[in-house]
Amino acid sequence: MSSAPPHRSGSASGIVATARLTGQTLGAALAALCFGLAGHDGATLALALGAGFAALGSVMSFLRLAVGAPRST
């Protein structure tokens, strides 16, 4: 949010809050789905699914940094 212009900081904060709430809602829905589908093993399935999404997010973040980094010639 620090990269947003000062007069747009309210909008940037709203977008971040909306993205956070959307992620929390989808995560809760997926966890409930895992418990519904797998019963007692739902916690393990939900944890594995969460770890997979976290790994995917980490890879995407590193790729974003690697692509945006200036290259020296």
mmCIF file of the N, C-alpha and C atoms, coordinates in Angstrom:
data_MODEL
# 
_entry.id   MODEL 
# 
loop_
_atom_site.group_PDB 
_atom_site.id 
_atom_site.type_symbol 
_atom_site.label_atom_id 
_atom_site.label_alt_id 
_atom_site.label_comp_id 
_atom_site.label_asym_id 
_atom_site.label_entity_id 
_atom_site.label_seq_id 
_atom_site.pdbx_PDB_ins_code 
_atom_site.Cartn_x 
_atom_site.Cartn_y 
_atom_site.Cartn_z 
_atom_site.occupancy 
_atom_site.B_iso_or_equiv 
_atom_site.pdbx_formal_charge 
_atom_site.auth_seq_id 
_atom_site.auth_comp_id 
_atom_site.auth_asym_id 
_atom_site.auth_atom_id 
_atom_site.pdbx_PDB_model_num 
ATOM 1   N N  . MET A 1 1  ? 0.800   -1.182  0.000   1.00 0.00 ? 1  MET A N  1 
ATOM 2   C CA . MET A 1 1  ? 0.000   0.000   0.000   1.00 0.00 ? 1  MET A CA 1 
ATOM 3   C C  . MET A 1 1  ? 0.847   1.251   0.000   1.00 0.00 ? 1  MET A C  1 
ATOM 4   N N  . SER A 1 2  ? 2.089   1.124   0.369   1.00 0.00 ? 2  SER A N  1 
ATOM 5   C CA . SER A 1 2  ? 2.942   2.311   0.402   1.00 0.00 ? 2  SER A CA 1 
ATOM 6   C C  . SER A 1 2  ? 3.255   2.824   -1.005  1.00 0.00 ? 2  SER A C  1 
ATOM 7   N N  . SER A 1 3  ? 3.058   1.996   -2.015  1.00 0.00 ? 3  SER A N  1 
ATOM 8   C CA . SER A 1 3  ? 3.323   2.447   -3.377  1.00 0.00 ? 3  SER A CA 1 
ATOM 9   C C  . SER A 1 3  ? 2.132   3.190   -3.972  1.00 0.00 ? 3  SER A C  1 
ATOM 10  N N  . ALA A 1 4  ? 0.991   3.167   -3.304  1.00 0.00 ? 4  ALA A N  1 
ATOM 11  C CA . ALA A 1 4  ? -0.185  3.904   -3.787  1.00 0.00 ? 4  ALA A CA 1 
ATOM 12  C C  . ALA A 1 4  ? -0.011  5.391   -3.485  1.00 0.00 ? 4  ALA A C  1 
ATOM 13  N N  . PRO A 1 5  ? -0.481  6.248   -4.376  1.00 0.00 ? 5  PRO A N  1 
ATOM 14  C CA . PRO A 1 5  ? -0.423  7.692   -4.096  1.00 0.00 ? 5  PRO A CA 1 
ATOM 15  C C  . PRO A 1 5  ? -1.246  8.018   -2.840  1.00 0.00 ? 5  PRO A C  1 
ATOM 16  N N  . PRO A 1 6  ? -0.845  9.031   -2.101  1.00 0.00 ? 6  PRO A N  1 
ATOM 17  C CA . PRO A 1 6  ? -1.546  9.352   -0.847  1.00 0.00 ? 6  PRO A CA 1 
ATOM 18  C C  . PRO A 1 6  ? -3.050  9.575   -1.019  1.00 0.00 ? 6  PRO A C  1 
ATOM 19  N N  . HIS A 1 7  ? -3.457  10.184  -2.119  1.00 0.00 ? 7  HIS A N  1 
ATOM 20  C CA . HIS A 1 7  ? -4.891  10.443  -2.297  1.00 0.00 ? 7  HIS A CA 1 
ATOM 21  C C  . HIS A 1 7  ? -5.670  9.182   -2.665  1.00 0.00 ? 7  HIS A C  1 
ATOM 22  N N  . ARG A 1 8  ? -4.993  8.086   -2.957  1.00 0.00 ? 8  ARG A N  1 
ATOM 23  C CA . ARG A 1 8  ? -5.648  6.814   -3.285  1.00 0.00 ? 8  ARG A CA 1 
ATOM 24  C C  . ARG A 1 8  ? -5.446  5.764   -2.197  1.00 0.00 ? 8  ARG A C  1 
ATOM 25  N N  . SER A 1 9  ? -4.913  6.154   -1.056  1.00 0.00 ? 9  SER A N  1 
ATOM 26  C CA . SER A 1 9  ? -4.608  5.184   -0.003  1.00 0.00 ? 9  SER A CA 1 
ATOM 27  C C  . SER A 1 9  ? -5.868  4.524   0.547   1.00 0.00 ? 9  SER A C  1 
ATOM 28  N N  . GLY A 1 10 ? -6.982  5.241   0.590   1.00 0.00 ? 10 GLY A N  1 
ATOM 29  C CA . GLY A 1 10 ? -8.234  4.649   1.064   1.00 0.00 ? 10 GLY A CA 1 
ATOM 30  C C  . GLY A 1 10 ? -8.706  3.534   0.144   1.00 0.00 ? 10 GLY A C  1 
ATOM 31  N N  . SER A 1 11 ? -8.609  3.756   -1.161  1.00 0.00 ? 11 SER A N  1 
ATOM 32  C CA . SER A 1 11 ? -9.001  2.732   -2.132  1.00 0.00 ? 11 SER A CA 1 
ATOM 33  C C  . SER A 1 11 ? -8.075  1.526   -2.045  1.00 0.00 ? 11 SER A C  1 
ATOM 34  N N  . ALA A 1 12 ? -6.786  1.774   -1.907  1.00 0.00 ? 12 ALA A N  1 
ATOM 35  C CA . ALA A 1 12 ? -5.825  0.670   -1.803  1.00 0.00 ? 12 ALA A CA 1 
ATOM 36  C C  . ALA A 1 12 ? -6.100  -0.167  -0.557  1.00 0.00 ? 12 ALA A C  1 
ATOM 37  N N  . SER A 1 13 ? -6.419  0.491   0.547   1.00 0.00 ? 13 SER A N  1 
ATOM 38  C CA . SER A 1 13 ? -6.725  -0.227  1.777   1.00 0.00 ? 13 SER A CA 1 
ATOM 39  C C  . SER A 1 13 ? -7.992  -1.060  1.611   1.00 0.00 ? 13 SER A C  1 
ATOM 40  N N  . GLY A 1 14 ? -8.983  -0.528  0.931   1.00 0.00 ? 14 GLY A N  1 
ATOM 41  C CA . GLY A 1 14 ? -10.216 -1.269  0.690   1.00 0.00 ? 14 GLY A CA 1 
ATOM 42  C C  . GLY A 1 14 ? -9.994  -2.498  -0.170  1.00 0.00 ? 14 GLY A C  1 
ATOM 43  N N  . ILE A 1 15 ? -9.138  -2.373  -1.173  1.00 0.00 ? 15 ILE A N  1 
ATOM 44  C CA . ILE A 1 15 ? -8.843  -3.511  -2.046  1.00 0.00 ? 15 ILE A CA 1 
ATOM 45  C C  . ILE A 1 15 ? -8.103  -4.602  -1.269  1.00 0.00 ? 15 ILE A C  1 
ATOM 46  N N  . VAL A 1 16 ? -7.161  -4.210  -0.440  1.00 0.00 ? 16 VAL A N  1 
ATOM 47  C CA . VAL A 1 16 ? -6.423  -5.187  0.364   1.00 0.00 ? 16 VAL A CA 1 
ATOM 48  C C  . VAL A 1 16 ? -7.364  -5.900  1.340   1.00 0.00 ? 16 VAL A C  1 
ATOM 49  N N  . ALA A 1 17 ? -8.253  -5.143  1.975   1.00 0.00 ? 17 ALA A N  1 
ATOM 50  C CA . ALA A 1 17 ? -9.197  -5.735  2.918   1.00 0.00 ? 17 ALA A CA 1 
ATOM 51  C C  . ALA A 1 17 ? -10.156 -6.695  2.209   1.00 0.00 ? 17 ALA A C  1 
ATOM 52  N N  . THR A 1 18 ? -10.614 -6.314  1.024   1.00 0.00 ? 18 THR A N  1 
ATOM 53  C CA . THR A 1 18 ? -11.512 -7.182  0.266   1.00 0.00 ? 18 THR A CA 1 
ATOM 54  C C  . THR A 1 18 ? -10.809 -8.464  -0.151  1.00 0.00 ? 18 THR A C  1 
ATOM 55  N N  . ALA A 1 19 ? -9.564  -8.365  -0.599  1.00 0.00 ? 19 ALA A N  1 
ATOM 56  C CA . ALA A 1 19 ? -8.804  -9.553  -0.990  1.00 0.00 ? 19 ALA A CA 1 
ATOM 57  C C  . ALA A 1 19 ? -8.581  -10.467 0.213   1.00 0.00 ? 19 ALA A C  1 
ATOM 58  N N  . ARG A 1 20 ? -8.285  -9.891  1.363   1.00 0.00 ? 20 ARG A N  1 
ATOM 59  C CA . ARG A 1 20 ? -8.065  -10.691 2.570   1.00 0.00 ? 20 ARG A CA 1 
ATOM 60  C C  . ARG A 1 20 ? -9.347  -11.420 2.972   1.00 0.00 ? 20 ARG A C  1 
ATOM 61  N N  . LEU A 1 21 ? -10.481 -10.727 2.967   1.00 0.00 ? 21 LEU A N  1 
ATOM 62  C CA . LEU A 1 21 ? -11.746 -11.340 3.355   1.00 0.00 ? 21 LEU A CA 1 
ATOM 63  C C  . LEU A 1 21 ? -12.165 -12.419 2.355   1.00 0.00 ? 21 LEU A C  1 
ATOM 64  N N  . THR A 1 22 ? -11.926 -12.192 1.080   1.00 0.00 ? 22 THR A N  1 
ATOM 65  C CA . THR A 1 22 ? -12.239 -13.200 0.065   1.00 0.00 ? 22 THR A CA 1 
ATOM 66  C C  . THR A 1 22 ? -11.407 -14.455 0.292   1.00 0.00 ? 22 THR A C  1 
ATOM 67  N N  . GLY A 1 23 ? -10.129 -14.293 0.583   1.00 0.00 ? 23 GLY A N  1 
ATOM 68  C CA . GLY A 1 23 ? -9.267  -15.443 0.859   1.00 0.00 ? 23 GLY A CA 1 
ATOM 69  C C  . GLY A 1 23 ? -9.696  -16.206 2.094   1.00 0.00 ? 23 GLY A C  1 
ATOM 70  N N  . GLN A 1 24 ? -10.091 -15.499 3.141   1.00 0.00 ? 24 GLN A N  1 
ATOM 71  C CA . GLN A 1 24 ? -10.546 -16.161 4.354   1.00 0.00 ? 24 GLN A CA 1 
ATOM 72  C C  . GLN A 1 24 ? -11.838 -16.935 4.101   1.00 0.00 ? 24 GLN A C  1 
ATOM 73  N N  . THR A 1 25 ? -12.739 -16.349 3.334   1.00 0.00 ? 25 THR A N  1 
ATOM 74  C CA . THR A 1 25 ? -14.009 -17.003 3.038   1.00 0.00 ? 25 THR A CA 1 
ATOM 75  C C  . THR A 1 25 ? -13.795 -18.261 2.201   1.00 0.00 ? 25 THR A C  1 
ATOM 76  N N  . LEU A 1 26 ? -12.962 -18.156 1.169   1.00 0.00 ? 26 LEU A N  1 
ATOM 77  C CA . LEU A 1 26 ? -12.689 -19.323 0.338   1.00 0.00 ? 26 LEU A CA 1 
ATOM 78  C C  . LEU A 1 26 ? -11.960 -20.404 1.124   1.00 0.00 ? 26 LEU A C  1 
ATOM 79  N N  . GLY A 1 27 ? -11.054 -20.014 1.992   1.00 0.00 ? 27 GLY A N  1 
ATOM 80  C CA . GLY A 1 27 ? -10.342 -20.986 2.817   1.00 0.00 ? 27 GLY A CA 1 
ATOM 81  C C  . GLY A 1 27 ? -11.273 -21.723 3.761   1.00 0.00 ? 27 GLY A C  1 
ATOM 82  N N  . ALA A 1 28 ? -12.195 -21.010 4.385   1.00 0.00 ? 28 ALA A N  1 
ATOM 83  C CA . ALA A 1 28 ? -13.155 -21.660 5.283   1.00 0.00 ? 28 ALA A CA 1 
ATOM 84  C C  . ALA A 1 28 ? -14.079 -22.599 4.512   1.00 0.00 ? 28 ALA A C  1 
ATOM 85  N N  . ALA A 1 29 ? -14.508 -22.168 3.323   1.00 0.00 ? 29 ALA A N  1 
ATOM 86  C CA . ALA A 1 29 ? -15.384 -23.017 2.509   1.00 0.00 ? 29 ALA A CA 1 
ATOM 87  C C  . ALA A 1 29 ? -14.652 -24.283 2.056   1.00 0.00 ? 29 ALA A C  1 
ATOM 88  N N  . LEU A 1 30 ? -13.389 -24.148 1.660   1.00 0.00 ? 30 LEU A N  1 
ATOM 89  C CA . LEU A 1 30 ? -12.629 -25.328 1.243   1.00 0.00 ? 30 LEU A CA 1 
ATOM 90  C C  . LEU A 1 30 ? -12.352 -26.268 2.408   1.00 0.00 ? 30 LEU A C  1 
ATOM 91  N N  . ALA A 1 31 ? -12.101 -25.708 3.587   1.00 0.00 ? 31 ALA A N  1 
ATOM 92  C CA . ALA A 1 31 ? -11.890 -26.556 4.762   1.00 0.00 ? 31 ALA A CA 1 
ATOM 93  C C  . ALA A 1 31 ? -13.169 -27.316 5.106   1.00 0.00 ? 31 ALA A C  1 
ATOM 94  N N  . ALA A 1 32 ? -14.313 -26.652 5.026   1.00 0.00 ? 32 ALA A N  1 
ATOM 95  C CA . ALA A 1 32 ? -15.586 -27.332 5.287   1.00 0.00 ? 32 ALA A CA 1 
ATOM 96  C C  . ALA A 1 32 ? -15.842 -28.416 4.246   1.00 0.00 ? 32 ALA A C  1 
ATOM 97  N N  . LEU A 1 33 ? -15.494 -28.134 3.003   1.00 0.00 ? 33 LEU A N  1 
ATOM 98  C CA . LEU A 1 33 ? -15.654 -29.137 1.947   1.00 0.00 ? 33 LEU A CA 1 
ATOM 99  C C  . LEU A 1 33 ? -14.770 -30.352 2.215   1.00 0.00 ? 33 LEU A C  1 
ATOM 100 N N  . CYS A 1 34 ? -13.544 -30.114 2.655   1.00 0.00 ? 34 CYS A N  1 
ATOM 101 C CA . CYS A 1 34 ? -12.634 -31.222 2.974   1.00 0.00 ? 34 CYS A CA 1 
ATOM 102 C C  . CYS A 1 34 ? -13.201 -32.082 4.091   1.00 0.00 ? 34 CYS A C  1 
ATOM 103 N N  . PHE A 1 35 ? -13.741 -31.452 5.141   1.00 0.00 ? 35 PHE A N  1 
ATOM 104 C CA . PHE A 1 35 ? -14.331 -32.213 6.240   1.00 0.00 ? 35 PHE A CA 1 
ATOM 105 C C  . PHE A 1 35 ? -15.570 -32.963 5.771   1.00 0.00 ? 35 PHE A C  1 
ATOM 106 N N  . GLY A 1 36 ? -16.342 -32.359 4.878   1.00 0.00 ? 36 GLY A N  1 
ATOM 107 C CA . GLY A 1 36 ? -17.533 -33.019 4.372   1.00 0.00 ? 36 GLY A CA 1 
ATOM 108 C C  . GLY A 1 36 ? -17.214 -34.214 3.496   1.00 0.00 ? 36 GLY A C  1 
ATOM 109 N N  . LEU A 1 37 ? -16.147 -34.114 2.723   1.00 0.00 ? 37 LEU A N  1 
ATOM 110 C CA . LEU A 1 37 ? -15.802 -35.199 1.804   1.00 0.00 ? 37 LEU A CA 1 
ATOM 111 C C  . LEU A 1 37 ? -15.004 -36.317 2.470   1.00 0.00 ? 37 LEU A C  1 
ATOM 112 N N  . ALA A 1 38 ? -14.114 -35.953 3.394   1.00 0.00 ? 38 ALA A N  1 
ATOM 113 C CA . ALA A 1 38 ? -13.180 -36.938 3.932   1.00 0.00 ? 38 ALA A CA 1 
ATOM 114 C C  . ALA A 1 38 ? -13.482 -37.367 5.361   1.00 0.00 ? 38 ALA A C  1 
ATOM 115 N N  . GLY A 1 39 ? -14.480 -36.780 6.004   1.00 0.00 ? 39 GLY A N  1 
ATOM 116 C CA . GLY A 1 39 ? -14.818 -37.195 7.371   1.00 0.00 ? 39 GLY A CA 1 
ATOM 117 C C  . GLY A 1 39 ? -13.697 -36.923 8.358   1.00 0.00 ? 39 GLY A C  1 
ATOM 118 N N  . HIS A 1 40 ? -13.245 -37.977 9.062   1.00 0.00 ? 40 HIS A N  1 
ATOM 119 C CA . HIS A 1 40 ? -12.186 -37.824 10.063  1.00 0.00 ? 40 HIS A CA 1 
ATOM 120 C C  . HIS A 1 40 ? -10.862 -37.392 9.445   1.00 0.00 ? 40 HIS A C  1 
ATOM 121 N N  . ASP A 1 41 ? -10.618 -37.761 8.222   1.00 0.00 ? 41 ASP A N  1 
ATOM 122 C CA . ASP A 1 41 ? -9.371  -37.382 7.553   1.00 0.00 ? 41 ASP A CA 1 
ATOM 123 C C  . ASP A 1 41 ? -9.462  -36.008 6.897   1.00 0.00 ? 41 ASP A C  1 
ATOM 124 N N  . GLY A 1 42 ? -10.542 -35.297 7.153   1.00 0.00 ? 42 GLY A N  1 
ATOM 125 C CA . GLY A 1 42 ? -10.728 -33.974 6.561   1.00 0.00 ? 42 GLY A CA 1 
ATOM 126 C C  . GLY A 1 42 ? -9.677  -32.967 6.997   1.00 0.00 ? 42 GLY A C  1 
ATOM 127 N N  . ALA A 1 43 ? -9.236  -33.079 8.262   1.00 0.00 ? 43 ALA A N  1 
ATOM 128 C CA . ALA A 1 43 ? -8.216  -32.147 8.749   1.00 0.00 ? 43 ALA A CA 1 
ATOM 129 C C  . ALA A 1 43 ? -6.909  -32.332 7.991   1.00 0.00 ? 43 ALA A C  1 
ATOM 130 N N  . THR A 1 44 ? -6.551  -33.571 7.750   1.00 0.00 ? 44 THR A N  1 
ATOM 131 C CA . THR A 1 44 ? -5.320  -33.852 6.996   1.00 0.00 ? 44 THR A CA 1 
ATOM 132 C C  . THR A 1 44 ? -5.445  -33.348 5.571   1.00 0.00 ? 44 THR A C  1 
ATOM 133 N N  . LEU A 1 45 ? -6.595  -33.579 4.959   1.00 0.00 ? 45 LEU A N  1 
ATOM 134 C CA . LEU A 1 45 ? -6.820  -33.105 3.596   1.00 0.00 ? 45 LEU A CA 1 
ATOM 135 C C  . LEU A 1 45 ? -6.811  -31.584 3.532   1.00 0.00 ? 45 LEU A C  1 
ATOM 136 N N  . ALA A 1 46 ? -7.458  -30.925 4.498   1.00 0.00 ? 46 ALA A N  1 
ATOM 137 C CA . ALA A 1 46 ? -7.481  -29.462 4.523   1.00 0.00 ? 46 ALA A CA 1 
ATOM 138 C C  . ALA A 1 46 ? -6.081  -28.898 4.724   1.00 0.00 ? 46 ALA A C  1 
ATOM 139 N N  . LEU A 1 47 ? -5.297  -29.527 5.587   1.00 0.00 ? 47 LEU A N  1 
ATOM 140 C CA . LEU A 1 47 ? -3.927  -29.072 5.825   1.00 0.00 ? 47 LEU A CA 1 
ATOM 141 C C  . LEU A 1 47 ? -3.070  -29.248 4.577   1.00 0.00 ? 47 LEU A C  1 
ATOM 142 N N  . ALA A 1 48 ? -3.228  -30.377 3.902   1.00 0.00 ? 48 ALA A N  1 
ATOM 143 C CA . ALA A 1 48 ? -2.465  -30.616 2.671   1.00 0.00 ? 48 ALA A CA 1 
ATOM 144 C C  . ALA A 1 48 ? -2.867  -29.628 1.583   1.00 0.00 ? 48 ALA A C  1 
ATOM 145 N N  . LEU A 1 49 ? -4.164  -29.352 1.477   1.00 0.00 ? 49 LEU A N  1 
ATOM 146 C CA . LEU A 1 49 ? -4.637  -28.379 0.491   1.00 0.00 ? 49 LEU A CA 1 
ATOM 147 C C  . LEU A 1 49 ? -4.102  -26.982 0.805   1.00 0.00 ? 49 LEU A C  1 
ATOM 148 N N  . GLY A 1 50 ? -4.126  -26.612 2.073   1.00 0.00 ? 50 GLY A N  1 
ATOM 149 C CA . GLY A 1 50 ? -3.587  -25.309 2.479   1.00 0.00 ? 50 GLY A CA 1 
ATOM 150 C C  . GLY A 1 50 ? -2.094  -25.202 2.213   1.00 0.00 ? 50 GLY A C  1 
ATOM 151 N N  . ALA A 1 51 ? -1.364  -26.273 2.499   1.00 0.00 ? 51 ALA A N  1 
ATOM 152 C CA . ALA A 1 51 ? 0.078   -26.268 2.237   1.00 0.00 ? 51 ALA A CA 1 
ATOM 153 C C  . ALA A 1 51 ? 0.364   -26.155 0.744   1.00 0.00 ? 51 ALA A C  1 
ATOM 154 N N  . GLY A 1 52 ? -0.459  -26.825 -0.065  1.00 0.00 ? 52 GLY A N  1 
ATOM 155 C CA . GLY A 1 52 ? -0.287  -26.732 -1.517  1.00 0.00 ? 52 GLY A CA 1 
ATOM 156 C C  . GLY A 1 52 ? -0.517  -25.322 -2.030  1.00 0.00 ? 52 GLY A C  1 
ATOM 157 N N  . PHE A 1 53 ? -1.581  -24.678 -1.539  1.00 0.00 ? 53 PHE A N  1 
ATOM 158 C CA . PHE A 1 53 ? -1.852  -23.297 -1.958  1.00 0.00 ? 53 PHE A CA 1 
ATOM 159 C C  . PHE A 1 53 ? -0.763  -22.347 -1.467  1.00 0.00 ? 53 PHE A C  1 
ATOM 160 N N  . ALA A 1 54 ? -0.252  -22.578 -0.257  1.00 0.00 ? 54 ALA A N  1 
ATOM 161 C CA . ALA A 1 54 ? 0.830   -21.740 0.261   1.00 0.00 ? 54 ALA A CA 1 
ATOM 162 C C  . ALA A 1 54 ? 2.092   -21.901 -0.580  1.00 0.00 ? 54 ALA A C  1 
ATOM 163 N N  . ALA A 1 55 ? 2.400   -23.130 -0.973  1.00 0.00 ? 55 ALA A N  1 
ATOM 164 C CA . ALA A 1 55 ? 3.574   -23.370 -1.821  1.00 0.00 ? 55 ALA A CA 1 
ATOM 165 C C  . ALA A 1 55 ? 3.395   -22.711 -3.186  1.00 0.00 ? 55 ALA A C  1 
ATOM 166 N N  . LEU A 1 56 ? 2.200   -22.812 -3.747  1.00 0.00 ? 56 LEU A N  1 
ATOM 167 C CA . LEU A 1 56 ? 1.926   -22.177 -5.034  1.00 0.00 ? 56 LEU A CA 1 
ATOM 168 C C  . LEU A 1 56 ? 2.064   -20.661 -4.929  1.00 0.00 ? 56 LEU A C  1 
ATOM 169 N N  . GLY A 1 57 ? 1.538   -20.090 -3.861  1.00 0.00 ? 57 GLY A N  1 
ATOM 170 C CA . GLY A 1 57 ? 1.671   -18.646 -3.651  1.00 0.00 ? 57 GLY A CA 1 
ATOM 171 C C  . GLY A 1 57 ? 3.116   -18.219 -3.480  1.00 0.00 ? 57 GLY A C  1 
ATOM 172 N N  . SER A 1 58 ? 3.901   -19.038 -2.790  1.00 0.00 ? 58 SER A N  1 
ATOM 173 C CA . SER A 1 58 ? 5.317   -18.730 -2.601  1.00 0.00 ? 58 SER A CA 1 
ATOM 174 C C  . SER A 1 58 ? 6.075   -18.756 -3.927  1.00 0.00 ? 58 SER A C  1 
ATOM 175 N N  . VAL A 1 59 ? 5.795   -19.765 -4.741  1.00 0.00 ? 59 VAL A N  1 
ATOM 176 C CA . VAL A 1 59 ? 6.450   -19.854 -6.050  1.00 0.00 ? 59 VAL A CA 1 
ATOM 177 C C  . VAL A 1 59 ? 6.065   -18.664 -6.918  1.00 0.00 ? 59 VAL A C  1 
ATOM 178 N N  . MET A 1 60 ? 4.786   -18.310 -6.914  1.00 0.00 ? 60 MET A N  1 
ATOM 179 C CA . MET A 1 60 ? 4.344   -17.175 -7.730  1.00 0.00 ? 60 MET A CA 1 
ATOM 180 C C  . MET A 1 60 ? 4.991   -15.870 -7.259  1.00 0.00 ? 60 MET A C  1 
ATOM 181 N N  . SER A 1 61 ? 5.139   -15.715 -5.961  1.00 0.00 ? 61 SER A N  1 
ATOM 182 C CA . SER A 1 61 ? 5.778   -14.514 -5.428  1.00 0.00 ? 61 SER A CA 1 
ATOM 183 C C  . SER A 1 61 ? 7.253   -14.446 -5.822  1.00 0.00 ? 61 SER A C  1 
ATOM 184 N N  . PHE A 1 62 ? 7.953   -15.572 -5.730  1.00 0.00 ? 62 PHE A N  1 
ATOM 185 C CA . PHE A 1 62 ? 9.358   -15.588 -6.128  1.00 0.00 ? 62 PHE A CA 1 
ATOM 186 C C  . PHE A 1 62 ? 9.515   -15.337 -7.623  1.00 0.00 ? 62 PHE A C  1 
ATOM 187 N N  . LEU A 1 63 ? 8.606   -15.878 -8.422  1.00 0.00 ? 63 LEU A N  1 
ATOM 188 C CA . LEU A 1 63 ? 8.661   -15.621 -9.869  1.00 0.00 ? 63 LEU A CA 1 
ATOM 189 C C  . LEU A 1 63 ? 8.431   -14.145 -10.175 1.00 0.00 ? 63 LEU A C  1 
ATOM 190 N N  . ARG A 1 64 ? 7.526   -13.526 -9.446  1.00 0.00 ? 64 ARG A N  1 
ATOM 191 C CA . ARG A 1 64 ? 7.264   -12.101 -9.649  1.00 0.00 ? 64 ARG A CA 1 
ATOM 192 C C  . ARG A 1 64 ? 8.507   -11.280 -9.330  1.00 0.00 ? 64 ARG A C  1 
ATOM 193 N N  . LEU A 1 65 ? 9.198   -11.650 -8.276  1.00 0.00 ? 65 LEU A N  1 
ATOM 194 C CA . LEU A 1 65 ? 10.425  -10.926 -7.919  1.00 0.00 ? 65 LEU A CA 1 
ATOM 195 C C  . LEU A 1 65 ? 11.544  -11.185 -8.915  1.00 0.00 ? 65 LEU A C  1 
ATOM 196 N N  . ALA A 1 66 ? 11.639  -12.423 -9.392  1.00 0.00 ? 66 ALA A N  1 
ATOM 197 C CA . ALA A 1 66 ? 12.705  -12.761 -10.327 1.00 0.00 ? 66 ALA A CA 1 
ATOM 198 C C  . ALA A 1 66 ? 12.504  -12.108 -11.687 1.00 0.00 ? 66 ALA A C  1 
ATOM 199 N N  . VAL A 1 67 ? 11.254  -12.026 -12.131 1.00 0.00 ? 67 VAL A N  1 
ATOM 200 C CA . VAL A 1 67 ? 10.973  -11.421 -13.430 1.00 0.00 ? 67 VAL A CA 1 
ATOM 201 C C  . VAL A 1 67 ? 11.180  -9.915  -13.370 1.00 0.00 ? 67 VAL A C  1 
ATOM 202 N N  . GLY A 1 68 ? 10.825  -9.286  -12.242 1.00 0.00 ? 68 GLY A N  1 
ATOM 203 C CA . GLY A 1 68 ? 10.927  -7.839  -12.132 1.00 0.00 ? 68 GLY A CA 1 
ATOM 204 C C  . GLY A 1 68 ? 12.328  -7.338  -11.790 1.00 0.00 ? 68 GLY A C  1 
ATOM 205 N N  . ALA A 1 69 ? 13.233  -8.233  -11.425 1.00 0.00 ? 69 ALA A N  1 
ATOM 206 C CA . ALA A 1 69 ? 14.582  -7.815  -11.026 1.00 0.00 ? 69 ALA A CA 1 
ATOM 207 C C  . ALA A 1 69 ? 15.381  -7.356  -12.248 1.00 0.00 ? 69 ALA A C  1 
ATOM 208 N N  . PRO A 1 70 ? 16.082  -6.235  -12.119 1.00 0.00 ? 70 PRO A N  1 
ATOM 209 C CA . PRO A 1 70 ? 16.919  -5.792  -13.253 1.00 0.00 ? 70 PRO A CA 1 
ATOM 210 C C  . PRO A 1 70 ? 18.101  -6.727  -13.445 1.00 0.00 ? 70 PRO A C  1 
ATOM 211 N N  . ARG A 1 71 ? 18.438  -6.953  -14.669 1.00 0.00 ? 71 ARG A N  1 
ATOM 212 C CA . ARG A 1 71 ? 19.554  -7.850  -14.981 1.00 0.00 ? 71 ARG A CA 1 
ATOM 213 C C  . ARG A 1 71 ? 20.758  -7.023  -15.382 1.00 0.00 ? 71 ARG A C  1 
ATOM 214 N N  . SER A 1 72 ? 21.893  -7.408  -14.847 1.00 0.00 ? 72 SER A N  1 
ATOM 215 C CA . SER A 1 72 ? 23.116  -6.711  -15.205 1.00 0.00 ? 72 SER A CA 1 
ATOM 216 C C  . SER A 1 72 ? 23.755  -7.408  -16.411 1.00 0.00 ? 72 SER A C  1 
ATOM 217 N N  . THR A 1 73 ? 24.277  -6.617  -17.320 1.00 0.00 ? 73 THR A N  1 
ATOM 218 C CA . THR A 1 73 ? 24.893  -7.191  -18.522 1.00 0.00 ? 73 THR A CA 1 
ATOM 219 C C  . THR A 1 73 ? 26.392  -7.007  -18.525 1.00 0.00 ? 73 THR A C  1 
# 
